[in-house]
């Protein structure tokens, strides 16, 4: 993450307040001073500009927007429709309920007061009009919504596909979740990943989080092919249309 610090002010100013709230706790190497300046810049924008910034989150697949949705939704992202980016950025209220709410549900240690520790002296939530009650409602909404996804029988086939992925390659943590999501929804590519070592190695090479694998020296003492496990698969679990 440290290599990307210099691009944070411009990106955060474009993407707005909520990217900074969601991404910063997971990126402790980011300079809080840079982020604070970007948040201040966000609040100097008009409401129209802030609305456009939120809409840009739904259109862009930049690394920071990808990190936002991955961080907020976790594995729930596997079960969302292809339109999820635009669906959850329709307006601020929808974004707070689903994206921020899911994030708060997944990270219970993040509290209303703790946000200020990331942005000292800025009063981010208060300036954005989010009260403690609204904050708590979003968390409860996110908890209920994530549970509904977990319990939805329509998601069984995707859960089965995810189990096949995990059995084939146990290092899910080094692949961005949206990359795995794309693979699981592509019958031909996923079948090749499961049955063809060369295809699986090429996919991992292309889709790994290179910053994480380099930082942790993931492949210094163990090759990708040694992480692959043979798997027998016939017909892939059929996804709901």
DRENDO-1510 file (C-alpha; in Angstrom, 1 decimal, always signed):
<recs>
REC; n; res; u; v; w
REC; 1; UNK; +0.0; +0.0; +0.0 .
REC; 2; UNK; +2.9; +2.4; +0.8 .
REC; 3; UNK; +3.8; +2.7; -2.9 .
REC; 4; UNK; +0.4; +4.2; -3.6 .
REC; 5; UNK; +0.3; +6.8; -0.8 .
REC; 6; UNK; +1.1; +9.7; -3.1 .
REC; 7; UNK; -2.0; +9.1; -5.2 .
REC; 8; UNK; -4.4; +9.0; -2.2 .
REC; 9; UNK; -5.1; +12.8; -1.9 .
REC; 10; UNK; -6.3; +13.1; -5.5 .
REC; 11; UNK; -8.2; +9.8; -5.4 .
REC; 12; UNK; -9.9; +10.5; -2.1 .
REC; 13; UNK; -10.9; +14.0; -3.1 .
REC; 14; UNK; -12.5; +12.4; -6.2 .
REC; 15; UNK; -14.2; +9.5; -4.5 .
REC; 16; UNK; -15.3; +11.5; -1.5 .
REC; 17; UNK; -15.7; +11.0; +2.2 .
REC; 18; UNK; -16.9; +7.4; +2.4 .
REC; 19; UNK; -13.9; +5.9; +0.6 .
REC; 20; UNK; -11.7; +7.5; +3.1 .
REC; 21; UNK; -13.7; +6.1; +6.0 .
REC; 22; UNK; -13.8; +2.6; +4.6 .
REC; 23; UNK; -10.3; +2.2; +3.3 .
REC; 24; UNK; -8.1; +3.9; +5.9 .
REC; 25; UNK; -8.6; +1.5; +8.8 .
REC; 26; UNK; -7.3; -1.3; +6.5 .
REC; 27; UNK; -4.4; +0.8; +5.3 .
REC; 28; UNK; -2.4; +1.7; +8.3 .
REC; 29; UNK; +0.6; +2.8; +6.2 .
REC; 30; UNK; -1.3; +5.7; +4.8 .
REC; 31; UNK; -0.3; +9.1; +6.1 .
REC; 32; UNK; -3.3; +10.4; +8.1 .
REC; 33; UNK; -2.2; +14.0; +7.3 .
REC; 34; UNK; -2.7; +13.3; +3.6 .
REC; 35; UNK; -6.0; +11.7; +4.1 .
REC; 36; UNK; -7.2; +14.5; +6.4 .
REC; 37; UNK; -6.3; +17.1; +3.7 .
REC; 38; UNK; -8.3; +15.1; +1.2 .
REC; 39; UNK; -11.3; +14.9; +3.5 .
REC; 40; UNK; -11.2; +18.6; +4.0 .
REC; 41; UNK; -11.1; +19.1; +0.2 .
REC; 42; UNK; -14.1; +16.9; -0.1 .
REC; 43; UNK; -16.1; +19.1; +2.2 .
REC; 44; UNK; -15.2; +22.2; +0.2 .
REC; 45; UNK; -17.0; +20.7; -2.8 .
REC; 46; UNK; -20.6; +21.5; -3.5 .
REC; 47; UNK; -23.4; +18.9; -2.9 .
REC; 48; UNK; -23.5; +18.4; -6.6 .
REC; 49; UNK; -19.8; +17.7; -6.7 .
REC; 50; UNK; -20.1; +15.3; -3.8 .
REC; 51; UNK; -22.9; +13.5; -5.5 .
REC; 52; UNK; -20.8; +13.2; -8.7 .
REC; 53; UNK; -18.0; +11.8; -6.6 .
REC; 54; UNK; -20.2; +9.1; -5.1 .
REC; 55; UNK; -21.5; +8.2; -8.6 .
REC; 56; UNK; -17.8; +7.9; -9.8 .
REC; 57; UNK; -17.4; +5.1; -7.2 .
REC; 58; UNK; -20.1; +3.1; -9.1 .
REC; 59; UNK; -18.5; +3.7; -12.5 .
REC; 60; UNK; -14.8; +3.2; -11.7 .
REC; 61; UNK; -13.0; +0.0; -11.2 .
REC; 62; UNK; -9.9; +1.7; -9.9 .
REC; 63; UNK; -7.8; -0.1; -7.3 .
REC; 64; UNK; -9.1; +2.1; -4.5 .
REC; 65; UNK; -12.7; +1.5; -5.4 .
REC; 66; UNK; -12.1; -2.2; -5.7 .
REC; 67; UNK; -10.5; -2.2; -2.3 .
REC; 68; UNK; -13.5; -0.3; -0.9 .
REC; 69; UNK; -16.0; -2.9; -2.0 .
REC; 70; UNK; -13.8; -5.8; -1.1 .
REC; 71; UNK; -13.3; -4.4; +2.4 .
REC; 72; UNK; -16.9; -3.5; +2.9 .
REC; 73; UNK; -18.6; -6.7; +1.6 .
REC; 74; UNK; -16.0; -9.4; +2.2 .
REC; 75; UNK; -17.1; -12.8; +0.8 .
REC; 76; UNK; -20.7; -11.4; +0.3 .
REC; 77; UNK; -19.3; -9.8; -2.9 .
REC; 78; UNK; -19.4; -13.3; -4.5 .
REC; 79; UNK; -23.2; -13.4; -4.4 .
REC; 80; UNK; -24.0; -9.9; -5.6 .
REC; 81; UNK; -25.3; -9.1; -9.1 .
REC; 82; UNK; -23.0; -7.7; -11.7 .
REC; 83; UNK; -24.6; -4.3; -11.3 .
REC; 84; UNK; -23.6; -4.1; -7.6 .
REC; 85; UNK; -21.3; -1.1; -8.0 .
REC; 86; UNK; -24.1; +1.1; -9.5 .
REC; 87; UNK; -26.8; -0.5; -7.3 .
REC; 88; UNK; -25.1; +0.6; -4.1 .
REC; 89; UNK; -24.1; +4.1; -5.3 .
REC; 90; UNK; -27.5; +5.3; -6.4 .
REC; 91; UNK; -27.5; +7.8; -3.5 .
REC; 92; UNK; -25.9; +8.5; -0.2 .
REC; 93; UNK; -28.6; +6.8; +1.8 .
REC; 94; UNK; -28.3; +3.5; -0.1 .
REC; 95; UNK; -24.5; +3.7; +0.1 .
REC; 96; UNK; -24.5; +4.2; +3.8 .
REC; 97; UNK; -27.0; +1.4; +4.5 .
REC; 98; UNK; -25.4; -1.2; +2.3 .
REC; 99; UNK; -21.7; -0.4; +1.8 .
REC; 100; UNK; -20.9; +1.4; +5.1 .
REC; 101; UNK; -23.4; -0.7; +6.9 .
REC; 102; UNK; -21.8; -4.0; +5.7 .
REC; 103; UNK; -18.4; -2.6; +6.6 .
REC; 104; UNK; -19.5; -1.7; +10.1 .
REC; 105; UNK; -21.1; -5.1; +10.5 .
REC; 106; UNK; -17.9; -6.8; +9.5 .
REC; 107; UNK; -15.7; -4.6; +11.7 .
REC; 108; UNK; -17.5; -4.1; +15.0 .
REC; 109; UNK; -14.5; -2.4; +16.6 .
REC; 110; UNK; -15.0; +0.6; +14.3 .
REC; 111; UNK; -17.2; +3.0; +16.3 .
REC; 112; UNK; -18.7; +6.4; +15.7 .
REC; 113; UNK; -16.1; +8.0; +18.1 .
REC; 114; UNK; -13.2; +6.0; +16.7 .
REC; 115; UNK; -13.6; +7.5; +13.2 .
REC; 116; UNK; -12.2; +10.7; +14.6 .
REC; 117; UNK; -9.0; +9.0; +15.6 .
REC; 118; UNK; -8.3; +8.5; +11.9 .
REC; 119; UNK; -9.2; +12.2; +11.1 .
REC; 120; UNK; -8.2; +14.2; +14.2 .
REC; 121; UNK; -9.9; +17.6; +14.4 .
REC; 122; UNK; -12.0; +17.1; +11.2 .
REC; 123; UNK; -15.2; +15.7; +12.7 .
REC; 124; UNK; -15.9; +13.8; +9.6 .
REC; 125; UNK; -19.3; +12.1; +10.5 .
REC; 126; UNK; -20.7; +15.2; +12.1 .
REC; 127; UNK; -19.8; +17.4; +9.1 .
REC; 128; UNK; -21.4; +14.9; +6.8 .
REC; 129; UNK; -24.7; +14.9; +8.8 .
REC; 130; UNK; -24.4; +11.4; +10.1 .
REC; 131; UNK; -25.6; +11.1; +13.7 .
REC; 132; UNK; -24.6; +8.4; +16.1 .
REC; 133; UNK; -28.2; +7.0; +15.6 .
REC; 134; UNK; -27.8; +6.9; +11.9 .
REC; 135; UNK; -24.4; +5.2; +12.3 .
REC; 136; UNK; -25.8; +2.5; +14.5 .
REC; 137; UNK; -28.8; +2.0; +12.2 .
REC; 138; UNK; -26.4; +1.4; +9.3 .
REC; 139; UNK; -24.5; -1.2; +11.3 .
REC; 140; UNK; -27.7; -3.0; +12.2 .
REC; 141; UNK; -28.9; -2.8; +8.6 .
REC; 142; UNK; -25.6; -4.2; +7.4 .
REC; 143; UNK; -25.8; -7.1; +9.9 .
REC; 144; UNK; -29.3; -8.1; +8.8 .
REC; 145; UNK; -28.5; -7.7; +5.1 .
REC; 146; UNK; -25.3; -9.8; +5.3 .
REC; 147; UNK; -27.2; -12.5; +7.2 .
REC; 148; UNK; -29.9; -12.6; +4.5 .
REC; 149; UNK; -27.2; -13.2; +1.9 .
REC; 150; UNK; -25.7; -16.0; +4.0 .
REC; 151; UNK; -29.1; -17.7; +4.4 .
REC; 152; UNK; -30.4; -17.2; +0.8 .
REC; 153; UNK; -30.7; -20.7; -0.8 .
REC; 154; UNK; -30.1; -19.2; -4.2 .
REC; 155; UNK; -26.5; -18.7; -3.2 .
REC; 156; UNK; -25.8; -22.4; -2.6 .
REC; 157; UNK; -24.3; -23.0; -6.0 .
REC; 158; UNK; -21.9; -20.1; -5.6 .
REC; 159; UNK; -20.9; -21.4; -2.2 .
REC; 160; UNK; -20.2; -24.8; -3.7 .
REC; 161; UNK; -18.0; -23.1; -6.4 .
REC; 162; UNK; -16.2; -21.2; -3.7 .
REC; 163; UNK; -15.5; -24.4; -1.8 .
REC; 164; UNK; -14.1; -25.9; -5.0 .
REC; 165; UNK; -11.8; -22.9; -5.4 .
REC; 166; UNK; -10.6; -23.1; -1.8 .
REC; 167; UNK; -10.0; -26.9; -2.2 .
REC; 168; UNK; -8.0; -26.3; -5.4 .
REC; 169; UNK; -6.0; -23.3; -4.1 .
REC; 170; UNK; -6.0; -22.6; -0.4 .
REC; 171; UNK; -4.5; -19.1; -0.5 .
REC; 172; UNK; -7.6; -17.0; -1.1 .
REC; 173; UNK; -6.1; -14.2; +1.0 .
REC; 174; UNK; -3.6; -13.3; -1.7 .
REC; 175; UNK; -6.2; -12.8; -4.4 .
REC; 176; UNK; -8.5; -9.7; -4.5 .
REC; 177; UNK; -12.1; -10.9; -3.8 .
REC; 178; UNK; -13.5; -9.4; -7.0 .
REC; 179; UNK; -10.9; -11.3; -9.1 .
REC; 180; UNK; -12.1; -14.5; -7.5 .
REC; 181; UNK; -15.7; -13.4; -8.0 .
REC; 182; UNK; -15.0; -13.0; -11.8 .
REC; 183; UNK; -13.4; -16.4; -12.0 .
REC; 184; UNK; -16.3; -18.2; -10.2 .
REC; 185; UNK; -18.8; -16.7; -12.7 .
REC; 186; UNK; -16.9; -17.8; -15.8 .
REC; 187; UNK; -17.6; -21.5; -16.4 .
REC; 188; UNK; -14.9; -22.0; -18.9 .
REC; 189; UNK; -12.1; -20.2; -17.0 .
REC; 190; UNK; -13.1; -21.8; -13.7 .
REC; 191; UNK; -13.2; -25.3; -15.2 .
REC; 192; UNK; -9.7; -24.7; -16.6 .
REC; 193; UNK; -8.5; -23.4; -13.2 .
REC; 194; UNK; -9.8; -26.5; -11.5 .
REC; 195; UNK; -8.4; -29.1; -14.0 .
REC; 196; UNK; -5.4; -27.5; -15.7 .
REC; 197; UNK; -2.3; -26.7; -13.6 .
REC; 198; UNK; -0.9; -24.4; -16.3 .
REC; 199; UNK; -4.1; -22.4; -16.5 .
REC; 200; UNK; -4.3; -22.2; -12.7 .
REC; 201; UNK; -0.7; -21.0; -12.4 .
REC; 202; UNK; -1.3; -18.4; -15.1 .
REC; 203; UNK; -4.5; -17.2; -13.4 .
REC; 204; UNK; -2.8; -16.8; -10.0 .
REC; 205; UNK; +0.1; -15.0; -11.5 .
REC; 206; UNK; -2.2; -12.6; -13.2 .
REC; 207; UNK; -4.7; -12.1; -10.4 .
REC; 208; UNK; -2.5; -12.1; -7.3 .
REC; 209; UNK; -2.3; -9.0; -5.1 .
REC; 210; UNK; +1.3; -8.3; -6.1 .
REC; 211; UNK; +1.9; -5.8; -3.2 .
REC; 212; UNK; +0.8; -8.4; -0.7 .
REC; 213; UNK; +2.8; -11.3; -2.2 .
REC; 214; UNK; +5.9; -9.3; -2.6 .
REC; 215; UNK; +5.7; -7.8; +0.9 .
REC; 216; UNK; +5.1; -11.2; +2.4 .
REC; 217; UNK; +7.5; -13.1; +0.1 .
REC; 218; UNK; +4.7; -15.5; -0.6 .
REC; 219; UNK; +6.4; -17.3; -3.4 .
REC; 220; UNK; +10.0; -17.1; -2.2 .
REC; 221; UNK; +10.0; -20.6; -0.6 .
REC; 222; UNK; +6.9; -22.1; -2.2 .
REC; 223; UNK; +5.8; -22.1; -5.8 .
REC; 224; UNK; +2.3; -21.6; -7.1 .
REC; 225; UNK; +2.1; -25.1; -8.5 .
REC; 226; UNK; +3.0; -26.6; -5.1 .
REC; 227; UNK; +0.0; -24.8; -3.6 .
REC; 228; UNK; -2.4; -26.4; -6.1 .
REC; 229; UNK; -4.3; -29.5; -5.0 .
REC; 230; UNK; -5.8; -32.0; -7.5 .
REC; 231; UNK; -9.5; -31.9; -7.7 .
REC; 232; UNK; -12.1; -34.0; -9.4 .
REC; 233; UNK; -15.0; -32.1; -10.8 .
REC; 234; UNK; -17.7; -33.1; -13.3 .
REC; 235; UNK; -20.4; -30.6; -14.0 .
REC; 236; UNK; -20.0; -27.2; -12.2 .
REC; 237; UNK; -22.7; -26.2; -9.8 .
REC; 238; UNK; -25.2; -24.2; -11.9 .
REC; 239; UNK; -25.5; -20.6; -10.9 .
REC; 240; UNK; -29.0; -19.0; -10.6 .
REC; 241; UNK; -29.8; -16.8; -13.5 .
</recs>
